[in-house]
Amino acid sequence: MSVTVHVPGPLLRFTDERRTLMIDGASTVRELLALVPPGVRERVLDERERVRSHVNIFVGDTNIRDLAGLSTGLQPGDDVFVLPAVSGGTFSPGRGALP
């Protein structure tokens, strides 16, 4: 059974526009990232093979930073989410709440 990797919009160009990747043969997040397309991996990991500070990886609903990092174990059927940080924009008092 595979692990499902959920790919964010900015990385779809590296997955032939596929939002999910089914990956077999990975028992840790580190092994999983070795099996995803190179363009995804290069944008998730830095030159020291660490998760970039603006990227979060979740196994299920838990951030791997709260688990064992890249050594976090995977089970068949797990869902892995790659989430880039969202920031920027401006706040204008008096414009009301965001939709």
Rosetta constraint file for C-alpha pairs under 8 A:
AtomPair CA 1 CA 24 HARMONIC 6.82 0.50
AtomPair CA 1 CA 76 HARMONIC 5.09 0.50
AtomPair CA 1 CA 77 HARMONIC 6.36 0.50
AtomPair CA 2 CA 22 HARMONIC 5.71 0.50
AtomPair CA 2 CA 23 HARMONIC 5.26 0.50
AtomPair CA 2 CA 24 HARMONIC 4.70 0.50
AtomPair CA 2 CA 25 HARMONIC 7.56 0.50
AtomPair CA 2 CA 76 HARMONIC 5.30 0.50
AtomPair CA 2 CA 77 HARMONIC 5.78 0.50
AtomPair CA 2 CA 78 HARMONIC 7.76 0.50
AtomPair CA 3 CA 22 HARMONIC 5.77 0.50
AtomPair CA 3 CA 23 HARMONIC 5.27 0.50
AtomPair CA 3 CA 24 HARMONIC 6.44 0.50
AtomPair CA 3 CA 26 HARMONIC 7.81 0.50
AtomPair CA 3 CA 74 HARMONIC 7.63 0.50
AtomPair CA 3 CA 75 HARMONIC 7.26 0.50
AtomPair CA 3 CA 76 HARMONIC 5.55 0.50
AtomPair CA 3 CA 77 HARMONIC 5.15 0.50
AtomPair CA 3 CA 78 HARMONIC 5.07 0.50
AtomPair CA 3 CA 79 HARMONIC 6.05 0.50
AtomPair CA 3 CA 80 HARMONIC 7.27 0.50
AtomPair CA 4 CA 20 HARMONIC 6.42 0.50
AtomPair CA 4 CA 21 HARMONIC 5.67 0.50
AtomPair CA 4 CA 22 HARMONIC 4.76 0.50
AtomPair CA 4 CA 23 HARMONIC 6.35 0.50
AtomPair CA 4 CA 77 HARMONIC 6.92 0.50
AtomPair CA 4 CA 78 HARMONIC 6.32 0.50
AtomPair CA 4 CA 79 HARMONIC 4.86 0.50
AtomPair CA 4 CA 80 HARMONIC 6.03 0.50
AtomPair CA 5 CA 20 HARMONIC 5.44 0.50
AtomPair CA 5 CA 21 HARMONIC 5.02 0.50
AtomPair CA 5 CA 22 HARMONIC 6.43 0.50
AtomPair CA 5 CA 23 HARMONIC 7.34 0.50
AtomPair CA 5 CA 79 HARMONIC 6.05 0.50
AtomPair CA 5 CA 80 HARMONIC 4.73 0.50
AtomPair CA 5 CA 81 HARMONIC 5.90 0.50
AtomPair CA 5 CA 82 HARMONIC 7.45 0.50
AtomPair CA 6 CA 19 HARMONIC 5.91 0.50
AtomPair CA 6 CA 20 HARMONIC 4.65 0.50
AtomPair CA 6 CA 21 HARMONIC 6.68 0.50
AtomPair CA 6 CA 79 HARMONIC 7.29 0.50
AtomPair CA 6 CA 80 HARMONIC 6.07 0.50
AtomPair CA 6 CA 81 HARMONIC 4.82 0.50
AtomPair CA 6 CA 82 HARMONIC 6.30 0.50
AtomPair CA 7 CA 11 HARMONIC 6.49 0.50
AtomPair CA 7 CA 12 HARMONIC 6.66 0.50
AtomPair CA 7 CA 18 HARMONIC 7.60 0.50
AtomPair CA 7 CA 19 HARMONIC 5.03 0.50
AtomPair CA 7 CA 20 HARMONIC 5.80 0.50
AtomPair CA 7 CA 21 HARMONIC 7.56 0.50
AtomPair CA 7 CA 81 HARMONIC 6.77 0.50
AtomPair CA 7 CA 82 HARMONIC 5.89 0.50
AtomPair CA 7 CA 83 HARMONIC 7.85 0.50
AtomPair CA 8 CA 12 HARMONIC 6.70 0.50
AtomPair CA 8 CA 19 HARMONIC 6.95 0.50
AtomPair CA 8 CA 82 HARMONIC 6.45 0.50
AtomPair CA 8 CA 83 HARMONIC 6.33 0.50
AtomPair CA 8 CA 84 HARMONIC 7.48 0.50
AtomPair CA 9 CA 19 HARMONIC 7.55 0.50
AtomPair CA 11 CA 15 HARMONIC 7.16 0.50
AtomPair CA 11 CA 39 HARMONIC 7.77 0.50
AtomPair CA 11 CA 40 HARMONIC 6.21 0.50
AtomPair CA 12 CA 16 HARMONIC 6.36 0.50
AtomPair CA 12 CA 17 HARMONIC 4.47 0.50
AtomPair CA 12 CA 18 HARMONIC 6.15 0.50
AtomPair CA 12 CA 19 HARMONIC 6.57 0.50
AtomPair CA 13 CA 17 HARMONIC 5.56 0.50
AtomPair CA 14 CA 37 HARMONIC 6.60 0.50
AtomPair CA 14 CA 38 HARMONIC 7.80 0.50
AtomPair CA 14 CA 39 HARMONIC 5.42 0.50
AtomPair CA 14 CA 40 HARMONIC 6.19 0.50
AtomPair CA 15 CA 19 HARMONIC 7.69 0.50
AtomPair CA 15 CA 37 HARMONIC 6.73 0.50
AtomPair CA 15 CA 40 HARMONIC 7.83 0.50
AtomPair CA 21 CA 36 HARMONIC 7.97 0.50
AtomPair CA 23 CA 32 HARMONIC 7.17 0.50
AtomPair CA 23 CA 35 HARMONIC 7.19 0.50
AtomPair CA 23 CA 36 HARMONIC 7.66 0.50
AtomPair CA 25 CA 32 HARMONIC 7.81 0.50
AtomPair CA 26 CA 31 HARMONIC 5.07 0.50
AtomPair CA 26 CA 32 HARMONIC 4.94 0.50
AtomPair CA 26 CA 35 HARMONIC 7.90 0.50
AtomPair CA 26 CA 74 HARMONIC 7.12 0.50
AtomPair CA 27 CA 31 HARMONIC 6.49 0.50
AtomPair CA 27 CA 32 HARMONIC 7.32 0.50
AtomPair CA 27 CA 73 HARMONIC 5.69 0.50
AtomPair CA 27 CA 74 HARMONIC 4.97 0.50
AtomPair CA 27 CA 75 HARMONIC 6.81 0.50
AtomPair CA 28 CA 32 HARMONIC 6.22 0.50
AtomPair CA 28 CA 70 HARMONIC 6.82 0.50
AtomPair CA 28 CA 71 HARMONIC 5.49 0.50
AtomPair CA 28 CA 72 HARMONIC 5.39 0.50
AtomPair CA 28 CA 73 HARMONIC 4.39 0.50
AtomPair CA 28 CA 74 HARMONIC 5.23 0.50
AtomPair CA 29 CA 33 HARMONIC 6.18 0.50
AtomPair CA 29 CA 69 HARMONIC 7.83 0.50
AtomPair CA 29 CA 70 HARMONIC 5.02 0.50
AtomPair CA 29 CA 71 HARMONIC 6.08 0.50
AtomPair CA 29 CA 72 HARMONIC 5.76 0.50
AtomPair CA 29 CA 73 HARMONIC 6.63 0.50
AtomPair CA 29 CA 74 HARMONIC 6.84 0.50
AtomPair CA 30 CA 34 HARMONIC 6.48 0.50
AtomPair CA 30 CA 70 HARMONIC 4.85 0.50
AtomPair CA 30 CA 71 HARMONIC 6.17 0.50
AtomPair CA 30 CA 72 HARMONIC 7.95 0.50
AtomPair CA 31 CA 35 HARMONIC 6.72 0.50
AtomPair CA 32 CA 36 HARMONIC 6.69 0.50
AtomPair CA 33 CA 41 HARMONIC 5.94 0.50
AtomPair CA 34 CA 41 HARMONIC 7.22 0.50
AtomPair CA 36 CA 40 HARMONIC 6.60 0.50
AtomPair CA 36 CA 41 HARMONIC 6.41 0.50
AtomPair CA 37 CA 41 HARMONIC 6.45 0.50
AtomPair CA 38 CA 42 HARMONIC 5.98 0.50
AtomPair CA 39 CA 43 HARMONIC 6.44 0.50
AtomPair CA 40 CA 44 HARMONIC 6.28 0.50
AtomPair CA 41 CA 45 HARMONIC 5.92 0.50
AtomPair CA 42 CA 46 HARMONIC 6.84 0.50
AtomPair CA 43 CA 52 HARMONIC 7.73 0.50
AtomPair CA 44 CA 51 HARMONIC 5.75 0.50
AtomPair CA 44 CA 52 HARMONIC 5.80 0.50
AtomPair CA 44 CA 55 HARMONIC 6.37 0.50
AtomPair CA 45 CA 49 HARMONIC 5.19 0.50
AtomPair CA 45 CA 50 HARMONIC 5.13 0.50
AtomPair CA 45 CA 51 HARMONIC 4.52 0.50
AtomPair CA 45 CA 52 HARMONIC 5.36 0.50
AtomPair CA 46 CA 50 HARMONIC 5.45 0.50
AtomPair CA 46 CA 51 HARMONIC 6.31 0.50
AtomPair CA 46 CA 52 HARMONIC 5.57 0.50
AtomPair CA 50 CA 70 HARMONIC 7.93 0.50
AtomPair CA 51 CA 55 HARMONIC 6.64 0.50
AtomPair CA 51 CA 56 HARMONIC 7.64 0.50
AtomPair CA 51 CA 70 HARMONIC 7.93 0.50
AtomPair CA 54 CA 84 HARMONIC 5.90 0.50
AtomPair CA 54 CA 85 HARMONIC 5.14 0.50
AtomPair CA 55 CA 82 HARMONIC 7.08 0.50
AtomPair CA 55 CA 83 HARMONIC 5.76 0.50
AtomPair CA 55 CA 84 HARMONIC 4.42 0.50
AtomPair CA 55 CA 85 HARMONIC 5.81 0.50
AtomPair CA 56 CA 63 HARMONIC 6.75 0.50
AtomPair CA 56 CA 64 HARMONIC 7.78 0.50
AtomPair CA 56 CA 82 HARMONIC 6.02 0.50
AtomPair CA 56 CA 83 HARMONIC 5.06 0.50
AtomPair CA 56 CA 84 HARMONIC 6.14 0.50
AtomPair CA 56 CA 85 HARMONIC 7.19 0.50
AtomPair CA 57 CA 63 HARMONIC 5.74 0.50
AtomPair CA 57 CA 64 HARMONIC 5.92 0.50
AtomPair CA 57 CA 65 HARMONIC 7.98 0.50
AtomPair CA 57 CA 80 HARMONIC 6.92 0.50
AtomPair CA 57 CA 81 HARMONIC 5.59 0.50
AtomPair CA 57 CA 82 HARMONIC 4.72 0.50
AtomPair CA 57 CA 83 HARMONIC 6.13 0.50
AtomPair CA 58 CA 62 HARMONIC 5.18 0.50
AtomPair CA 58 CA 63 HARMONIC 4.25 0.50
AtomPair CA 58 CA 64 HARMONIC 5.64 0.50
AtomPair CA 58 CA 80 HARMONIC 5.56 0.50
AtomPair CA 58 CA 81 HARMONIC 5.04 0.50
AtomPair CA 58 CA 82 HARMONIC 6.67 0.50
AtomPair CA 58 CA 83 HARMONIC 7.90 0.50
AtomPair CA 59 CA 63 HARMONIC 6.48 0.50
AtomPair CA 59 CA 64 HARMONIC 6.64 0.50
AtomPair CA 59 CA 74 HARMONIC 7.88 0.50
AtomPair CA 59 CA 78 HARMONIC 6.85 0.50
AtomPair CA 59 CA 79 HARMONIC 5.89 0.50
AtomPair CA 59 CA 80 HARMONIC 4.59 0.50
AtomPair CA 59 CA 81 HARMONIC 6.53 0.50
AtomPair CA 60 CA 78 HARMONIC 6.66 0.50
AtomPair CA 60 CA 79 HARMONIC 5.39 0.50
AtomPair CA 60 CA 80 HARMONIC 6.17 0.50
AtomPair CA 60 CA 81 HARMONIC 7.49 0.50
AtomPair CA 62 CA 66 HARMONIC 6.97 0.50
AtomPair CA 62 CA 67 HARMONIC 7.59 0.50
AtomPair CA 63 CA 67 HARMONIC 6.91 0.50
AtomPair CA 64 CA 68 HARMONIC 6.17 0.50
AtomPair CA 64 CA 69 HARMONIC 4.76 0.50
AtomPair CA 64 CA 70 HARMONIC 7.01 0.50
AtomPair CA 64 CA 72 HARMONIC 6.50 0.50
AtomPair CA 65 CA 69 HARMONIC 5.00 0.50
AtomPair CA 67 CA 72 HARMONIC 6.22 0.50
AtomPair CA 68 CA 72 HARMONIC 4.58 0.50
AtomPair CA 68 CA 73 HARMONIC 7.93 0.50
AtomPair CA 74 CA 78 HARMONIC 6.50 0.50
